[in-house]
Amino acid sequence: MNKYYWLIPILPLLGSVFNGLLGKRLGKGAVTVVGLGVVLGSLLLATSAFFAMKGMPDHRLVLTYGEWMATGALSVPFGLVIDPLSGTMMLVVTGIGFLIHLYSVGYMHDDEGYGRFFCYLNLFVFFMLTLVLGSSLVLMFVGWEGVGLCSYLLIGYFFETDFAPDAGLKAFLMNRVGDLGVVIGMMVLFAAFGTLTVADILTQSGHLAPEVGFGVLTFATLMLFVGATGKSAQLPLYLWLPDAMAGPTPVSALIHAATMVTSGIYLICRLAPVFTLTPITMDVVAWVGAATALFAATIGLVQRDIKKVLAYSTVSQLGFMFLGLGASGFAAGFFHVFTHAWFKALLFLGAGSVILAMHHEQDLFKMGGLKAKMPITFWTMLIATLAIIGFPGTSGFASKDEILYLAYLKNPVLWVIGVVAACCTAFYMLRLFTLTFLGKARDHHAYDHAHESPATMTLPLALLALGSVLAVGLGWPKAFGGDFRIEGWLAPATTFGQLHVAHGEHGSHPLAWALASVSTILGLGFAAFGYLSYKDGLAVSEARAAKFPFLHNLLLNKYYVDEGLELYLLRPIRWFGNVLWKLFDVIIIDGVGVNLPGALARVFGDFTALFQTGRVRNYALSMALGAAILLYVFLK
């Protein structure tokens, strides 16, 4: 069976080619069968590969299909690696990916670009699997760039509008900034280790001691982290993700909740033994993650667009993941990736169900009372909401509080920042849920026509809700008296090649329970505050906004970061570009380099044309004068 595992990424690629070339001609039925079939095939093969890997003594399955490139000291194999880290991520990509493909059948059914949409969606799955399974940094980078391309295509899917292409371009350009960091980091790692094969890098790093101060590995890992901030929307490269909501809702669920935005976390986990050698980088990762979690969470408090609230929530939750990684909790950070993939995909798809029912209305202030109209969407989104706010017993509680606990052990200030961000999360999620499903309808026309989504949309919601509930089985933290199984499961990948594995400090169980109790009580309190603020309509929130207008406008306008970027960076760049255009392009290149020689040639031609009279006697006179001049010159 192993010889067929190369089809795991290739099947979605074949589906993308088919739907791109023949989808419009063969119709939506063929597109649906192929688009879903190839992802389902990948899921089945991925499941087989996962259990084959699990049966290996070292939980590692290496599939090499020859040498890809070789020049000088560089030798890059064309191969795939399936271990606990990549295997789990592989199942997330194909499993949740299939559910989102199925959901898209109902959501995009009336769209004219149906085949094009599934072409892009299949292509994304191919590149994401390439990133996850690549055995070398080079092959991973191919997937890394590929998902960036697909993100651009899918965000700008509604190309007839003005905002979608601009949002796609913004995502593409901001990711290019981060990608430059990845390229530099790869080059430095190659200079340090003489290879770009991940297993070789990790094996060599196992013989090294942690760097004291700023060294070569610190520079390399910081550059890789710059790439991670771009792909995973961390400060300061987070601005593209909220605008990415211009794409169809299934895109938001697949790319900007469950898979692509977690690429940065996956990259750091993949190179965890190298990052543990760089204390400076680990500190930067933790503090940037904490700052991003709080910053984005505060913005989500007052946003009115349902998808924008979830977008800033995603940025904030990604910050929690980086906080966990920076606190040396690679298993905790990745566990939050896993749990977040389920409940955030569910939230986005649930939001899509609401948007479709409300005739593409996304303003929370125009919703309300949808519980009776959409019971399946209501109950599934309730499960996801409880998970994301960290309600006791949910998967979100287990992953979030393990991160907060590790953050406290690293620095209590990080714990405080994380708790405040978690309280903001609880408030804005209950605000979203209450404004959407509870209370009275605020747009009666849209409410009267609202109805539950078709089975192709509600079935994925139910399965994602089930996954959100069951995900907790992988990781009740040890410090809370449980068996944090995912830590032991991921250990062969996160400690690969290390001679001496340092076991993380878990502190005391009473301390962990005390911290979890404080954060949980505060979180539930803010959740109740969010519910009470909006259960009777908008009067309370409007009064609060009128009482604190500066703060409300500051958060509503997202701290004016976009405006500041436009004023202090983009506008000067455009001005300088116009100067270069007018001075060098128009005056020097076009004027002096192109137009001046042309003008001189034209003037010279006009002058010489004066001598072309067509009269023989004039030509004879010119010849005689020319002969006379020559005689004078030679006989002088």
N, C-alpha and C positions, 0 to 999 in steps of 0.2 A: 504493500500500500504506500510505502514511503516514496516510491518513484512518482506518485501522482501529486505530491504535496506542492509542487511548483505551480499547480493550477490554482492554488488558493488566491494568489493575487492576479493571475492571468485571466481567470474566468470573468471578473468584472471588466477587465480591459477589453475582452472580446465582446461583451455586452455593450460597452460604450461604443465600439466601432460599429457594431450592427445597428444600434439605435441612431447613431449619428449619420450613417450612410443610407440606411433603408427604412428607418422608423417612420418618416413622413409618408413614404410611398406605401408601406404595408399596413399602416393604421395603428390605432391605439391598442388594439387587442394584442398584436404581435409585440409592440413595445412593452406592454405590461408583462407578458409571459417571459420575454427575454430579460427585461430589466430586473424583475423579481427572481427569475430562475437562476441567473448567474450568481446573485448574492446568496441565495439559498444554497446553491451548490458549494460556494466558498465556505458557508457556515458549516455544512455537513463535513466537508474535508477538514476544516479547522477543528471541528470537534474530534474527529478521528486523530488528527495530528496532536491535539492536546492530550488525549489519553495515551497515545504512543509515547509522547514526551514524559508524561507522568510515570510510565512504566520503566523508564530508564533509571539506572542506578544513581546517576548524577542529575537527573531531571533536566537533561539537555539533549536536544536533537539538532545536529548540524547537518545541513544539506548543501553540498558544494557541487556546482555544475560547471566547473572549469575555472580558468583564470580569465578575468574580465579585462584587465589592463596591466601592463608591465612595462616600466621604463625606468632605467637606472635602478635606484634603491627602492622605488615604489612598485609594489606588487599587490593588486587588489583582486581577491577572488570574487566570483559571481556566486554568492551563496546566501542561504537563509538560515537563521538560528531561531529555534523554538525552545524557550525555557520558561520558567514560571512567569517572568515579567512579560515577555513578548507573547507568550501563549494566552495569558489572561487578557492582554490588550487586543489580541487577535480576535478573541471571542466577543469582546465588547464591540469592536468595529463591525464584525460580520453579523452578530446577533442583534444589537440595537440598530445597526444599519439596515438589516432586513425589515425590522418593524417600521422604520421610518420610510423605507421604500413602499411598504404595504400601505401605510397611511397616505403617502403621496398619491396613490392611485385614486383615492377619493378626493383629496384636497385639490389636485391639479387636473381633475378629469375634464373640465371645461376649458382648459387652457389650450390655445392653438399651438404652442411650442412644446407639447407633451413629450414628443420624441427627443427633442433637444434637451429638455430638463432631465430625462432619465439617462441620456448620454453623458451629461455632466456629472450626474449623481453616481453612476457606475464608475466613471473615470476617477472620481474622488476616492471611492472605496479602493480602487487599484493602487493609487498613490499612497493612501494611508497605510495599506497593508505592506507596501514596499518600505515605507518608513519604519514600521514596527518590526518587520522580519529581517531587514537587511543585516548582514553579518559584518559589514564594514561601514565606516562613517561616510564613505563616498556613496554607497547605495542608499543609505539612510538619507543623505542629502538630496538624492534624486527624488525620493518620496517627499522630503521636506519642501522642496521647490514645487513639486507637482501639486501638493495640497494647497499651496499658495496660489497657483494658477487656477485651480478649480474653485477656490474661494472667490477669486476675482470674477470668474465666469458666472458663478451661482449668485453672488451678491448683486451683480449687474444684470441678472437674468431679465428683468423687465427693462430692456434697453430703450424702449420707446419713451420712458419717463426721463426727467432731468436728474432726479436724485439718485436713482439706482446706479447708473454708470459712474457718477461721481463717488458714491460710496464704495463701489468696487475698486476704482482707481486709488482711493484713499487707503483701502486695505492693502492693495498691491504694493504701493510705494512705502508704506510704513513697515510692511514685512520685509521689503528689500533692505531697509536700514538694519534690521535685526539679522537678516541673512548674511550681510557683510561680516558681522561679528562671528557667525558660525564658520564662515570660510577662513577668517583669520585664526580662530581657535583651532580648526583642523590643521592648518599649516604649522602652527606652533607645536601641536601634539606630534605631528609627523617629524618635525625637527628634534623633538625631545625623545621620541620612541622609535623613529625610523619605520613606522608602519601606521596604516589607517584601519587595520583590521581590529575590531573592538576587542576580541578575545586576547589578542597579543598585547594591546595597550593595557588592559586590565591585569594581565599576568605580570607584565614588567612593573606596573605600579605597585604590585604587592610586595616588591622588594624595597620600596622607598619609604622613607620616614616623612611625617608631615612637615611641610615647609614652615620655616621660621621667618616671618616677615613676608615681603613681596618677592616672589620668585617666578620662574618660567611657567610652572603649572598654575600658579595663581592668575597670571595674565591669560593663559589659555582658557581656564575655566570661567574667568570673568567675561571673556569674549563669547564663549558659548552661552553664558547667561544673558548677554545682550541679545543674542538670537532668541533665547527663550522668552525674554520680555516682549519681543515683537510678536512671536507666534502665539504666546499665551496671554497677551494683552495686559502686561504689567506696566506700572509707571516707569518711564514716561510714554511708552509706545502703546498705550491702551486705547487711544482715541478712535481707532478704526472699528473696534468691535461693536459699540453702540450704533454706529451708522450702518453696520452690516445688517441690521434688521430690515433694510430695504429689500432684501431678498425674500423669497417665499418662506413661509414659516417652517416647512420641513427642513429647509437649509439651515435655519437657525438651530433647530433641534440636533441635526446630525453634525454639522461642522462647528457651530459656535456654542455647543453645550457638552457634547459627548465625546468628540474625537479630536478634531484639528487643534482646538485651543489647548488641549492637554499635551500637545506634542513637546512643548518646552519642558513640562514636568517629566515626561517619558525620557527625554534626552538626558536629563540630569540623573534620573534613576538608572538609566542604562550605563552611565559613566560614574555611578556612585562611588566606587573605590578611588577614583581620581579626585572627585570633589572632596572626599574626606581628608585628603592630603593638603587641602587649602583652607585653613581656618578663616582667612580674610574673606574669601568668596562665600563661605557658608554664612558668615555674619551679614554680608551684603544681601544674600538671598533671603535671609530671615527678615531683615528690616524692610526691604523693598516689598516683600510679600505682605507684611503686617500693614505697612502704609497703604498699599493698594487695597487691601481688604477693607480698611476703614474709610478711605477716600471714596471708593465706589459705593459703599453701603450708604453713606450719607447722601449721595446724589439720588439714590433710589428712593429716598424717603418721600419725595414730592413729585416724581415724574407721573405724567398722566397717560402716556402711551403704554399699554400693557406689555408690549414687546420690549420697550426701552427699560422698563422696570426689571424685566428678566435679564436683559443684556447687562445692566450694571450689577445685577445680582451675580451673573456669571463672572464678571471681572472680579468682584469681591470674593467669590468662592475660590477662584484661581489663586487669589492672594493668600487664602488660608492654606492651599496646597503648598505654595512656595514657603510659607511660614513653617509648615511641617518639615519640608526638606531641609531648610536652613537650620532647624533645630536637630538635625541628624536623624529625623524620623522619616526615612525613605519609605518604609512600609506604611506609616501613618499617612504621609502625603499621597502615596499611590492608592491607599484604601479610600481616601476622600475622592480621588479621581474616579474610582470604581463606583462608589455610592452616588456621587454627583451625576455620573453619566446616566443613571437610571432616573433619578427624580427630576433632574433638570430637563432631560429630554421629554419626560412626561409633562412637565410644566409648559414647555414650549408647544408641544403638540396639543395640550389642553387649551392653551391660549389660541392656537390656530383653529381649534374646533369652535371656540367662542367667536373669534373674528369672522369665521365663515357663517356662523349662525346669525351674526349681527350685520350681515351684508358688508363685510370688510371694514367695519367700524372698530378702531383700536383705542379710542379714548375711554379710559376707565370711568370718567365722570358721566358718560352717556350709557353706561351699562347698569346692572342691578336686577335682582329678582330672577336670575336665570336658573336657580336651583330647580324650580318646578319644571322648567322647559327642557333642561339638559341634565338629567339625574346621573347618567354615567360619567359625563365630564365633571360634574360636581364632585362625586365621591372619589374619583381617581385624582383630581387636583387637590382634594383635601388630604389624601395620603401623601402626595408629593410636598404639600405645604408643611405638614407636620414633620416630614423628614428633613426638609431644608432648615427649619427653625431649630432642629435638634430636640424635638420632643422626646422625653425619656423612653427608651426601648426601641427607637427607630434607628435605621442605619446611619442617618445623619448625625444623631446624637453620639454614636460610637466613634465615628471618624472625626467629627469636629472636636469633641472633648479630649480625645487622645492627642490631637494637634495642640490644643490649648494647654494641656498638661505638660507636654514636652516643651512648649514655648515658655512656660513658667520656669521649668528647670534650667532653660538657657538664660532667660532674663525676665524677671517679673513684669517689667514694663511691656514686653511683648505680649504677655498674658493679658494685661489690662487693655491694650489696644485691640487684641483679638476679641475680648469679651464685649467691648463697646461695639465693635463691628457686628458681632453676633446679635446683640440687642437691636441694632438697626435693622438687621435682616429679619428678625422676628416681627418688628413693627411693620415694615413695608410689605412683607408677604401677607400678613393678616389684613392689611389695608387693601392689597390687590384682591385677595380672596373675598373680602366683605363687599367691596365695591362691585365686584363682578357677579356674585351669586346671591348675596343676601339683600335684605331691604327691599325697597320698591324700585320698579323700573323708572329710569330717568329719560329714556327715549322710547316712547310708547310705540312709535311706528316700527322701529327695529325689533322691539320686544314682541310685538304681535306676530311678526313673521319668523321669530326665532324657533328653532327646533333642534332636536338631537342630531348629531352627525351620523352618517351611514356606518355600517358595520366595518367597512375597510378602515375607518378612522377610529372607531371606538374599541375594536379588538386590540390594536396596538396600545391604546391607552390602558386597557385592563392588564395586558401582559407586562407593560412597563411598571404599573402599580404593584403587580405581584413581585417583580424584580426588586423594586424599591423596598418592599417589606422583607424579602428573603435575603437581601444583601448583607443584613446585619449578621447573618450566620458566619461570615468570614472573619469577623473581627471585633468581638467584645474585648476591650483592652484588659491587659493583665493587671494594670494598676487599679482597675475597677472590679477585680475579682474574677475576671473572665480569662478565656484562652484566646489571645490575639493571634489566631492561627495564620493570618495572612503574613505576619512577620516571618514565621518559620517557612512558610510557603515561598516567599520571595527571596529568602536568604541565599539560595544558590546563585541567583542573578545579581543581587545587590552586594554580595561579598565575593564575587567570582575573582579568583586569582590571588586573593589575599592570604598571606601566610598566617597572620594572626588576626582573628576577628574579634574586634572590641564589642562587647555587649553593652547596649545602652543602659544608662542609669534610669531606673523606674521610680526611685524614691519610695516613699511609704504609701501604703494603700489608704490610710486615713487622710493624708494630704490630697491624694487624687480625688477621693470622694468629696472632700471639703471644697476643692476647686470646682469640681463638676456640679456640686449642689449650688454654689454661688452663681455660676454662669447659667445654670438651668433655671433657677428661680428668677434671675434677672431677665432671662430670655422670655420665659412665660409671662412675666409681668409686662414686658413691652409688647408681647403678642396680644395680651388682653387690652392693653392701651390702644393698639392699632384697631382692634375690633370695636371697642367702645367709641372710638373717635369717628367711626364711619357707619356704624350700624343704623343710625337714624338719618343718614344722608350726608350732605356736604356742609351743613351749617357750622359744625364744630371746627372742621378743618379750615373753612373760610374765615372764621373768627380768629383762629390761630394765625393764619397767614396775614390778616390785617394787623394783628398785634405785633408781629415780628416781620415786617415787610422786607427789610434788608436781608435777613437770613433766608427767608423764603425765596426771594428772587435769586440770591446767590446760589442756592441749591438747585432751583428750577432751571437756572441757566448754566448748571454744571461747572460752577466756579469760574465761568467765562474763560475756560482754558482754550476752547476753539477760537474764541474771539481774540484772545491774547496771542495765540499762535498765528492767526491771520495778520494781526497788527504788527507784531514784533519779529516775525520770521518770514512768513510767506510774502507779505507786501514788500519788505525790503528786497527779497530775492527777485520778485517780479520787477521792481524798479531797476535793480542792477541788471537783470536780464534785458530790459528795454533799452538801458544805456548801451549794453554790449551790442544789441541788435541794431540800434540807430548808428552807433559809432563804427563798429567793425563790419557789420553785415551790409548796412545800407550805404555808408559813406566810403569805407575802405575797400571792402570786397566787391560790392556791386558798383560803387561809384568809380574808384580808382582802378580796381582790378579788372572790371568787366566793361562798364559803360564808357570810361575814358578812352581805352584803346579803340573801342567801336566808334566813338565820336571822332577821334583823330583819323581813323581810316576813312570815315565818311567824308570829312572835310578835305582830306587829301584826294579822295576820289572825285569830289566835286571840282576841286582845283584842276586836276589833270583832265577832267571832262571838257574843260574850256578849250583844250587844244584839239579835241576831236570834232573838227568842223565838217568833215566830209568833202573838203575841197582839195584837189590834187596840188594846186599851186601853193597852198599853205604848207602841205606836207613836204613839197620840194624845197620851199624856203627854209623850213625847219631842218631838213637834212643838210642844206648848204651851210646854214649857220653852225650846225653841229660839226661839220667837216672843217669849217674855218677855225672853230675853237680848238679842235684837235691839232690842226697844223700849227696854230699859235703856241700851243703847249709844248709840242715836240720840237719845234724849230727855234724856240726861244733860247 
